[in-house]
Amino acid sequence: MPTVAITGAAGAIGSVTANVFANAGWTLALLDYGEENGQKLREQFPDAYVYTGDLTNEEEAREVFDSAASEADGIDAVLSIAGGFAMQPAVEASQEDADKMMAMNFQTLFQTARAAIPHLLDQAHGFFLGVSAPAAEDGGAGAALYAASKGAVAAYVKSIDAEYADDGLRASVLYPMGVVDTPDNRDAMPDSDPSTWIAPRELAEGMFHLATRSQRGHIKTLKVHATAS
């Protein structure tokens, strides 16, 4: 059975994605930050390999992916879903704000890629995915740092795809083109209609589709739109 490693696996999107891959017969290597998330994953996915660690830290990221590759006898796909969102005015934002946003969205992916790609190359058919956002293309009022960090994600993943194409590694960028229907977003926007938002399962099934393409049907970017977008 192929193995998928998912970062941010305890989150609303990550957990649904893990279910989609598990139902398709994949072995799961699930990663998140903190023991509380680790325990949640062990209870929800008792057959999965579960790891906790700080994916902004090079040493911890390498330790996690080396362990996953060893215990699962290889990694076939990596879905770098871990990330976060915050609003700040573009110029009034602090250096701390910038560092935090880049750490959450880009550094987690950067260290994940550095730690995981050597293992994907061992499989000769590996797949790597990063999650960007509409703001990465168009910017966003009050969301400049988020847009910049997601722009970095997209550019980096596209560069990976270009660099390793001859080695059998495919890399794709997923763009959720609207609000995702998560508990946090429902709490933050109680007056909105979540039926017009993107269902996490649609993103999960999109990721599964990307991960299971061959070199002759590689999809480099996938945009998933909400009803209202």
VEXDREN-2710 file (C-alpha; in Angstrom, 1 decimal):
% VEXDREN-2710
k/r/px/py/pz
1/MET/0.0/0.0/0.0
2/PRO/1.3/3.5/-0.7
3/THR/1.9/5.9/2.1
4/VAL/0.8/9.5/2.4
5/ALA/2.3/11.9/4.9
6/ILE/0.0/14.8/5.9
7/THR/1.1/17.8/7.9
8/GLY/-1.5/19.8/9.8
9/ALA/-3.4/16.4/10.0
10/ALA/-5.4/17.3/13.1
11/GLY/-7.0/20.3/11.4
12/ALA/-10.4/20.5/9.7
13/ILE/-8.9/19.9/6.2
14/GLY/-6.1/17.6/7.3
15/SER/-8.4/15.1/9.1
16/VAL/-10.9/14.9/6.3
17/THR/-8.0/14.4/3.8
18/ALA/-6.6/11.6/6.0
19/ASN/-10.0/9.9/5.9
20/VAL/-10.2/10.1/2.1
21/PHE/-6.8/8.5/1.7
22/ALA/-7.4/5.9/4.4
23/ASN/-10.7/4.9/2.7
24/ALA/-8.7/4.4/-0.5
25/GLY/-6.4/2.0/1.2
26/TRP/-3.4/4.2/1.8
27/THR/-1.1/4.0/4.8
28/LEU/-1.2/7.2/6.9
29/ALA/1.7/9.1/8.4
30/LEU/0.1/12.0/10.2
31/LEU/1.9/15.0/11.6
32/ASP/0.9/17.9/13.7
33/TYR/2.1/20.2/16.5
34/GLY/1.7/19.4/20.1
35/GLU/0.7/16.3/22.1
36/GLU/-3.0/17.3/22.3
37/ASN/-3.2/17.1/18.5
38/GLY/-1.1/13.9/18.5
39/GLN/-3.5/12.2/20.9
40/LYS/-6.5/13.4/18.8
41/LEU/-5.0/11.8/15.7
42/ARG/-4.2/8.5/17.5
43/GLU/-7.8/8.2/18.7
44/GLN/-9.2/9.1/15.3
45/PHE/-6.8/7.1/13.2
46/PRO/-5.6/4.1/15.4
47/ASP/-3.8/2.4/12.4
48/ALA/-1.9/5.5/11.4
49/TYR/1.7/6.4/12.2
50/VAL/1.4/9.6/14.2
51/TYR/4.1/12.2/14.9
52/THR/4.3/15.5/16.6
53/GLY/6.9/18.2/16.2
54/ASP/7.6/21.8/15.1
55/LEU/7.9/21.8/11.4
56/THR/9.6/25.2/11.4
57/ASN/12.5/23.5/13.0
58/GLU/14.9/21.8/10.6
59/GLU/16.1/19.1/13.0
60/GLU/12.6/18.2/14.2
61/ALA/11.2/18.0/10.6
62/ARG/14.0/15.7/9.5
63/GLU/13.5/13.5/12.5
64/VAL/9.8/13.2/11.8
65/PHE/10.1/12.3/8.2
66/ASP/13.1/10.0/8.7
67/SER/10.9/8.1/11.3
68/ALA/7.9/8.1/9.0
69/ALA/9.9/6.7/6.0
70/SER/11.4/4.0/8.2
71/GLU/8.3/2.9/10.0
72/ALA/6.0/3.0/6.9
73/ASP/8.7/1.5/4.6
74/GLY/8.8/4.6/2.4
75/ILE/6.7/7.7/1.6
76/ASP/4.9/8.1/-1.7
77/ALA/3.1/11.4/-1.2
78/VAL/3.5/14.4/1.1
79/LEU/0.6/16.9/1.6
80/SER/1.9/20.0/3.3
81/ILE/-1.4/21.4/4.7
82/ALA/-0.1/23.0/7.9
83/GLY/-0.5/26.8/8.0
84/GLY/-2.5/29.7/9.4
85/PHE/-4.2/33.0/8.7
86/ALA/-4.1/36.4/10.3
87/MET/-5.1/40.0/9.3
88/GLN/-2.7/42.9/9.5
89/PRO/-2.5/46.3/7.7
90/ALA/0.4/46.0/5.1
91/VAL/2.6/48.8/6.4
92/GLU/1.5/48.8/10.0
93/ALA/2.3/45.1/10.5
94/SER/5.3/44.4/12.7
95/GLN/8.4/42.4/11.9
96/GLU/7.1/39.9/14.5
97/ASP/3.9/39.7/12.5
98/ALA/5.8/39.0/9.3
99/ASP/8.1/36.4/10.9
100/LYS/5.1/34.6/12.4
101/MET/3.1/34.5/9.2
102/MET/6.1/33.3/7.1
103/ALA/6.9/30.7/9.8
104/MET/3.3/29.3/9.8
105/ASN/2.9/29.1/6.0
106/PHE/6.2/29.1/4.3
107/GLN/8.7/27.7/6.8
108/THR/6.6/24.7/7.7
109/LEU/6.4/23.8/4.0
110/PHE/10.1/24.6/3.4
111/GLN/11.3/22.4/6.2
112/THR/8.8/19.7/5.2
113/ALA/10.1/19.7/1.6
114/ARG/13.8/19.6/2.7
115/ALA/13.1/16.7/5.0
116/ALA/10.6/14.7/2.9
117/ILE/11.8/15.0/-0.7
118/PRO/14.8/12.8/-0.4
119/HIS/12.4/10.0/0.7
120/LEU/10.0/10.8/-2.1
121/LEU/12.9/10.5/-4.6
122/ASP/13.7/7.0/-3.2
123/GLN/10.2/5.9/-4.5
124/ALA/10.9/7.2/-8.1
125/HIS/7.2/8.3/-8.3
126/GLY/6.8/10.7/-5.4
127/PHE/4.3/13.5/-5.1
128/PHE/4.5/16.8/-3.1
129/LEU/1.7/19.3/-2.5
130/GLY/1.5/22.7/-1.0
131/VAL/-1.6/24.8/-0.3
132/SER/-1.7/28.4/-1.5
133/ALA/-4.6/30.9/-1.6
134/PRO/-6.2/33.4/-4.0
135/ALA/-4.4/36.2/-2.1
136/ALA/-1.1/34.8/-3.4
137/GLU/-2.2/35.9/-6.9
138/ASP/-4.1/39.1/-6.3
139/GLY/-3.1/40.3/-2.8
140/GLY/-5.7/41.3/-0.3
141/ALA/-6.5/44.4/1.8
142/GLY/-5.5/43.7/5.3
143/ALA/-3.9/40.4/4.4
144/ALA/-0.6/41.4/2.8
145/LEU/1.5/39.2/5.0
146/TYR/-0.8/36.2/4.4
147/ALA/-0.7/36.8/0.7
148/ALA/3.1/37.1/0.7
149/SER/3.5/33.9/2.6
150/LYS/1.1/32.0/0.4
151/GLY/2.8/33.4/-2.7
152/ALA/6.1/32.0/-1.4
153/VAL/4.4/28.6/-1.0
154/ALA/3.2/28.6/-4.6
155/ALA/6.5/29.8/-6.1
156/TYR/8.5/27.3/-4.1
157/VAL/6.3/24.3/-4.9
158/LYS/6.3/25.2/-8.6
159/SER/10.1/25.4/-8.5
160/ILE/10.3/21.9/-6.9
161/ASP/8.1/20.6/-9.7
162/ALA/10.5/22.2/-12.3
163/GLU/13.7/20.9/-10.6
164/TYR/12.7/17.3/-10.0
165/ALA/10.5/16.5/-13.0
166/ASP/13.2/14.4/-14.6
167/ASP/13.5/12.4/-11.3
168/GLY/9.9/11.2/-11.3
169/LEU/8.8/13.7/-8.6
170/ARG/5.6/15.6/-9.2
171/ALA/4.6/18.7/-7.2
172/SER/1.3/20.5/-7.3
173/VAL/-0.2/23.7/-5.8
174/LEU/-3.8/23.6/-4.5
175/TYR/-5.7/26.9/-4.4
176/PRO/-8.9/26.9/-2.3
177/MET/-10.6/29.8/-4.1
178/GLY/-13.0/30.9/-1.4
179/VAL/-13.9/30.3/2.3
180/VAL/-13.5/26.8/3.5
181/ASP/-16.3/25.4/5.6
182/THR/-14.5/24.8/8.9
183/PRO/-15.7/25.2/12.5
184/ASP/-13.3/28.2/13.0
185/ASN/-14.7/30.0/9.9
186/ARG/-18.3/29.3/11.0
187/ASP/-17.4/30.9/14.4
188/ALA/-15.7/33.8/12.8
189/MET/-18.5/34.5/10.3
190/PRO/-21.8/33.5/12.0
191/ASP/-23.9/35.6/9.6
192/SER/-22.6/34.1/6.5
193/ASP/-24.0/31.1/4.6
194/PRO/-21.6/28.2/4.8
195/SER/-23.5/26.3/2.1
196/THR/-21.7/28.6/-0.4
197/TRP/-18.3/27.8/1.0
198/ILE/-15.9/25.1/-0.1
199/ALA/-16.4/21.7/1.7
200/PRO/-13.2/20.3/3.1
201/ARG/-14.0/16.9/1.5
202/GLU/-13.9/18.6/-1.9
203/LEU/-10.4/19.8/-1.2
204/ALA/-9.4/16.3/0.1
205/GLU/-10.7/14.6/-3.0
206/GLY/-8.9/17.1/-5.1
207/MET/-5.7/16.3/-3.3
208/PHE/-6.3/12.6/-3.8
209/HIS/-6.8/13.1/-7.5
210/LEU/-3.6/15.1/-7.8
211/ALA/-1.6/12.5/-5.8
212/THR/-2.8/9.6/-8.0
213/ARG/-1.9/11.1/-11.4
214/SER/0.9/9.7/-13.5
215/GLN/3.7/11.7/-15.2
216/ARG/1.5/11.6/-18.3
217/GLY/-1.4/13.3/-16.5
218/HIS/0.3/15.6/-14.0
219/ILE/-1.8/18.5/-12.8
220/LYS/0.5/21.3/-11.6
221/THR/-2.2/23.6/-10.1
222/LEU/-5.7/23.0/-9.0
223/LYS/-8.2/25.7/-8.2
224/VAL/-11.3/24.7/-6.2
225/HIS/-14.0/27.3/-6.1
226/ALA/-16.8/28.0/-3.7
227/THR/-20.3/28.4/-4.9
228/ALA/-20.3/32.2/-4.3
229/SER/-16.9/32.9/-5.8
END
